[in-house]
Amino acid sequence: MFRFEHPTFLYAFALLPLLLLVFWWFWRWRKRAIGRFADSNLAPLLMPDASRWKHRLKFGLVLLALAFLVVGMANPQWGTKREKVKRKSVDVLIALDISNSMYAEDIPPNRLERAKKFAENLVEKLKGERIGLILFAGSAYLQMPVTTDYAAAELFLRSASPDLAASQGTDFGECIGLARRAFQDDNKAHQALVIITDGENHDGSALEEAGKARDEGIIQFTVGVGTEAGGFIPMDVGGRQDFKRDENGQPVRTQLNEPVLKELAEKGGGIYFHINDSDAVAEALQTRIDQMEKQELEVRSFSSFNSYFQYFTAIALLLLVVEFLISWRKGRLEERDIFR
């Protein structure tokens, strides 16, 4: 397999036509300058040792040397050994609640920001596993299928917000159902679902879906975000800060529903955690997931690449040395009028 280690250097080729244009302009300027000094018949007599073609030869050598140098800087490589790499992994789907209740500030700065930070920390600790992401509120959607692209997972987590939800509320049943569909049917014994939520407004089908997922081999963990005392939900109303209110005009207080989350985790064969000590929770989750049976994956890859930049660099240096050694004066061949 051929590749360039640093392909961005290849953009430097765009400079070569520009250098050619500069040389053409210089050549025309030189001819006009000589023409002002003497006419075309008299100039060769006044400059008997001046070469007529070495300017172009020397410039051509410099241009060619720069081309080889650009290729050398990009470092052409060839994969010389293809091998099969086997590793063991668990597929983990992280389901993040993005309902409006996650804006409550009973844990600073608010539930959603704490949940996102926790999820990013979890992704960091689970590197080596395949990670996917579900965002849910009143409905759920697969933001990212299971992959080893951890940078993409962290990017999606940082950009998560209630604005991405098609409808508000918290429907665990749809979230778990989506996870069941997202995992591969023949591979569910090696998969886990981590639900990060405040547990409010759960749907009645959640426990049934959790049981079905557990029967299929999907272990489910829940992480509670918030406090039992709860907090109000900040909202922007007409350009001013207010709270979400009920039909009677009273501020709505949202509370962490731990009993539901504990029951959901138990039904799903996993464990309930509270987000308060996020580092310890992430480590405990990692330990629990590490204890799960892992699937063996076979990855085909080019294990080593040979670099060839040194050959192109050497040719470029050789061309520059040759250009330096070529005199501007007329050579013997020109003196014999062979190039006339």
TORSEKE-271653 format. One record per residue (C-alpha): residue in three letters; x, y, z; residue number from 1. Coordinates in steps of 0.1 Angstrom, whole numbers. Example, Ala and Ser with C-alpha at 12.3 -4.5 7.8 and 13.67 -1.06 7.14 Angstrom:
BEGIN
   zapa       x       y       z   semar
    ALA     123     -45      78       1
    SER     137     -11      71       2
This chain:
BEGIN
   zapa       x       y       z   semar
    MET       0       0       0       1
    PHE      14      33     -11       2
    ARG       9      66       8       3
    PHE      24      99      17       4
    GLU      31     104      54       5
    HIS      27     142      51       6
    PRO       5     148      21       7
    THR      -1     185      29       8
    PHE      35     193      17       9
    LEU      23     183     -19      10
    TYR       4     216     -20      11
    ALA      39     232     -25      12
    PHE      37     220     -61      13
    ALA      14     250     -67      14
    LEU      44     273     -63      15
    LEU      63     257     -92      16
    PRO      41     273    -119      17
    LEU      45     306    -101      18
    LEU      83     303    -102      19
    LEU      81     295    -139      20
    LEU      61     327    -144      21
    VAL      87     347    -125      22
    PHE     115     332    -146      23
    TRP      97     340    -178      24
    TRP      92     376    -166      25
    PHE     129     379    -157      26
    TRP     139     365    -191      27
    ARG     118     391    -210      28
    TRP     132     418    -188      29
    ARG     168     406    -195      30
    LYS     162     407    -232      31
    ARG     148     442    -231      32
    ALA     177     453    -210      33
    ILE     202     439    -235      34
    GLY     182     454    -263      35
    ARG     186     489    -248      36
    PHE     223     483    -244      37
    ALA     229     471    -280      38
    ASP     210     457    -310      39
    SER     207     420    -316      40
    ASN     236     417    -340      41
    LEU     260     437    -318      42
    ALA     252     422    -284      43
    PRO     269     388    -290      44
    LEU     301     407    -300      45
    LEU     300     428    -268      46
    MET     293     397    -246      47
    PRO     313     369    -263      48
    ASP     315     347    -232      49
    ALA     277     349    -222      50
    SER     258     317    -227      51
    ARG     225     317    -245      52
    TRP     210     286    -229      53
    LYS     226     281    -195      54
    HIS     202     304    -178      55
    ARG     173     281    -188      56
    LEU     193     250    -180      57
    LYS     202     262    -145      58
    PHE     167     273    -137      59
    GLY     153     240    -150      60
    LEU     177     221    -126      61
    VAL     165     243     -97      62
    LEU     129     237    -105      63
    LEU     134     200    -108      64
    ALA     153     199     -75      65
    LEU     124     217     -58      66
    ALA     100     192     -72      67
    PHE     120     163     -58      68
    LEU     124     181     -25      69
    VAL      86     186     -22      70
    VAL      81     149     -28      71
    GLY     108     141      -2      72
    MET      91     163      24      73
    ALA      58     145      18      74
    ASN      77     113      25      75
    PRO      64      86       1      76
    GLN      60      53      19      77
    TRP      52      17      10      78
    GLY      35      -8      33      79
    THR      58     -38      33      80
    LYS      41     -62      57      81
    ARG       4     -70      60      82
    GLU      -6     -89      91      83
    LYS     -38     -98     110      84
    VAL     -41     -81     143      85
    LYS     -66     -97     168      86
    ARG     -79     -78     198      87
    LYS    -108     -82     223      88
    SER    -135     -56     227      89
    VAL    -169     -48     241      90
    ASP    -193     -25     222      91
    VAL    -206       3     245      92
    LEU    -234      26     236      93
    ILE    -236      58     257      94
    ALA    -271      72     259      95
    LEU    -272     109     269      96
    ASP    -304     125     281      97
    ILE    -308     159     264      98
    SER    -343     168     277      99
    ASN    -349     204     290     100
    SER    -348     191     326     101
    MET    -311     185     322     102
    TYR    -307     223     323     103
    ALA    -315     223     360     104
    GLU    -287     237     381     105
    ASP    -290     216     413     106
    ILE    -255     203     404     107
    PRO    -232     230     390     108
    PRO    -229     243     364     109
    ASN    -260     223     354     110
    ARG    -270     186     349     111
    LEU    -263     185     311     112
    GLU    -228     200     314     113
    ARG    -219     176     342     114
    ALA    -233     147     322     115
    LYS    -214     156     291     116
    LYS    -181     159     310     117
    PHE    -188     126     327     118
    ALA    -195     110     293     119
    GLU    -162     124     278     120
    ASN    -143     110     308     121
    LEU    -159      76     303     122
    VAL    -149      76     266     123
    GLU    -114      83     276     124
    LYS    -113      55     301     125
    LEU    -130      30     276     126
    LYS    -104      35     249     127
    GLY     -98       1     234     128
    GLU    -135      -7     233     129
    ARG    -158       4     205     130
    ILE    -180      34     215     131
    GLY    -213      46     201     132
    LEU    -236      75     211     133
    ILE    -274      78     215     134
    LEU    -291     112     223     135
    PHE    -326     110     236     136
    ALA    -354     130     251     137
    GLY    -390     124     241     138
    SER    -375     104     212     139
    ALA    -341      88     206     140
    TYR    -317      88     177     141
    LEU    -284      72     170     142
    GLN    -258     101     169     143
    MET    -229      78     162     144
    PRO    -227      40     156     145
    VAL    -201      20     175     146
    THR    -166      29     164     147
    THR    -131      34     176     148
    ASP    -132      71     165     149
    TYR    -130      85     201     150
    ALA    -123     120     189     151
    ALA    -156     120     170     152
    ALA    -174     107     201     153
    GLU    -160     135     222     154
    LEU    -169     161     196     155
    PHE    -205     149     194     156
    LEU    -208     149     232     157
    ARG    -195     184     235     158
    SER    -221     197     209     159
    ALA    -251     178     225     160
    SER    -280     201     236     161
    PRO    -318     200     240     162
    ASP    -320     218     206     163
    LEU    -311     185     189     164
    ALA    -342     167     204     165
    ALA    -372     163     181     166
    SER    -395     162     211     167
    GLN    -391     168     248     168
    GLY    -397     144     277     169
    THR    -377     113     287     170
    ASP    -385      80     270     171
    PHE    -362      53     282     172
    GLY    -382      26     264     173
    GLU    -374      42     230     174
    CYS    -338      47     240     175
    ILE    -333      10     249     176
    GLY    -353      -1     219     177
    LEU    -330      19     196     178
    ALA    -299       4     213     179
    ARG    -313     -31     207     180
    ARG    -316     -23     170     181
    ALA    -282      -5     168     182
    PHE    -262     -34     181     183
    GLN    -254     -63     158     184
    ASP    -280     -91     161     185
    ASP    -253    -119     163     186
    ASN    -231    -101     188     187
    LYS    -252     -88     217     188
    ALA    -234    -109     243     189
    HIS    -205     -85     242     190
    GLN    -224     -52     244     191
    ALA    -234     -27     271     192
    LEU    -256       4     273     193
    VAL    -248      32     297     194
    ILE    -278      56     302     195
    ILE    -269      90     317     196
    THR    -301     108     328     197
    ASP    -320     125     356     198
    GLY    -347      97     354     199
    GLU    -376     121     351     200
    ASN    -408     113     332     201
    HIS    -399      77     323     202
    ASP    -422      58     300     203
    GLY    -440      27     312     204
    SER    -424       5     285     205
    ALA    -389      11     298     206
    LEU    -387     -19     322     207
    GLU    -401     -42     295     208
    GLU    -375     -30     270     209
    ALA    -348     -34     295     210
    GLY    -358     -70     302     211
    LYS    -358     -78     265     212
    ALA    -324     -62     260     213
    ARG    -310     -82     290     214
    ASP    -324    -114     275     215
    GLU    -305    -106     243     216
    GLY    -273    -102     263     217
    ILE    -271     -64     265     218
    ILE    -260     -52     299     219
    GLN    -275     -19     310     220
    PHE    -261       6     334     221
    THR    -277      38     346     222
    VAL    -260      70     359     223
    GLY    -282      95     378     224
    VAL    -277     132     373     225
    GLY    -291     157     398     226
    THR    -303     157     434     227
    GLU    -333     145     453     228
    ALA    -341     181     463     229
    GLY    -340     190     426     230
    GLY    -340     224     410     231
    PHE    -359     247     386     232
    ILE    -354     246     348     233
    PRO    -339     279     335     234
    MET    -355     292     303     235
    ASP    -351     323     281     236
    VAL    -385     340     280     237
    GLY    -387     371     258     238
    GLY    -350     379     262     239
    ARG    -351     376     300     240
    GLN    -341     347     323     241
    ASP    -370     328     338     242
    PHE    -379     292     348     243
    LYS    -401     267     331     244
    ARG    -436     270     347     245
    ASP    -467     248     349     246
    GLU    -502     256     337     247
    ASN    -508     275     370     248
    GLY    -477     297     365     249
    GLN    -457     280     392     250
    PRO    -420     271     385     251
    VAL    -415     234     377     252
    ARG    -391     216     400     253
    THR    -373     186     385     254
    GLN    -359     160     408     255
    LEU    -336     130     403     256
    ASN    -356      98     402     257
    GLU    -332      73     417     258
    PRO    -357      45     424     259
    VAL    -366      43     387     260
    LEU    -329      43     376     261
    LYS    -320      16     402     262
    GLU    -349      -6     390     263
    LEU    -340       0     354     264
    ALA    -303     -10     360     265
    GLU    -314     -41     380     266
    LYS    -337     -52     352     267
    GLY    -310     -47     327     268
    GLY    -284     -68     346     269
    GLY    -262     -38     354     270
    ILE    -256     -13     382     271
    TYR    -269      21     391     272
    PHE    -243      49     398     273
    HIS    -247      85     409     274
    ILE    -226     111     390     275
    ASN    -214     130     421     276
    ASP    -180     114     420     277
    SER    -176     112     383     278
    ASP    -141      98     382     279
    ALA    -148      70     406     280
    VAL    -181      62     387     281
    ALA    -162      61     354     282
    GLU    -136      38     369     283
    ALA    -162      15     384     284
    LEU    -181      13     351     285
    GLN    -148       5     333     286
    THR    -141     -22     358     287
    ARG    -175     -37     354     288
    ILE    -174     -36     316     289
    ASP    -139     -51     317     290
    GLN    -154     -81     335     291
    MET    -178     -87     306     292
    GLU    -171    -114     280     293
    LYS    -153     -97     251     294
    GLN    -156    -105     215     295
    GLU    -124    -112     195     296
    LEU    -120     -89     165     297
    GLU     -97     -94     136     298
    VAL     -83     -63     121     299
    ARG     -63     -63      89     300
    SER     -36     -36      88     301
    PHE      -3     -27      72     302
    SER      20     -30     102     303
    SER      50     -13      88     304
    PHE      59      13      61     305
    ASN      92      19      45     306
    SER     100      56      39     307
    TYR     117      67       7     308
    PHE     121     105      13     309
    GLN     159     101      15     310
    TYR     161      92     -22     311
    PHE     141     122     -34     312
    THR     161     145     -10     313
    ALA     194     131     -23     314
    ILE     184     137     -59     315
    ALA     173     172     -51     316
    LEU     207     180     -35     317
    LEU     225     164     -64     318
    LEU     206     186     -89     319
    LEU     214     217     -68     320
    VAL     251     208     -67     321
    VAL     251     203    -105     322
    GLU     234     236    -110     323
    PHE     260     253     -88     324
    LEU     289     238    -108     325
    ILE     275     249    -141     326
    SER     291     282    -152     327
    TRP     272     311    -166     328
    ARG     299     314    -193     329
    LYS     296     299    -228     330
    GLY     307     263    -231     331
    ARG     328     246    -258     332
    LEU     298     233    -276     333
    GLU     284     268    -280     334
    GLU     318     281    -291     335
    ARG     316     256    -320     336
    ASP     282     270    -330     337
    ILE     264     236    -325     338
    PHE     235     253    -308     339
    ARG     232     281    -332     340
